[in-house]
Amino acid sequence: MSESAASGWRDLARHRGIDPDEVRLVYTRYAAQHRHAQAGQREPLPLDRWFRFYVLEKSSEGRQAGPAPGACSIGSDAVNDACIERPRAFLEVLAAYAREERLPID
């Protein structure tokens, strides 16, 4: 892939205030669901439909976990939670990432 193609989704992420690392992290979760469905010979969920469930799950976890001590990030999963704060913008960047990287979005 060319560098100019790679910068497209990253530029969009920065413009939307979304950390590119969070985009990659969330996509790995979608990819795991995709592989699992295919291995079980089931139809994988399309990215947009899966993402709705993912946001619901993440927001539910956040309400149960409570605030982080000293407002610091804990664990590899705590990037910046833009997927909860701005789900439409996040999905737009997530789909752009998948398209530019030629990853499945069914």
PyMOL commands that set and color helices and strands:
alter all, ss='L'
color gray80, all
select helices_A, chain A and resi 3-16+20-39+47-65+69-71+82-85+87-100
alter helices_A, ss='H'
color red, helices_A
deselect
rebuild
show_as cartoon
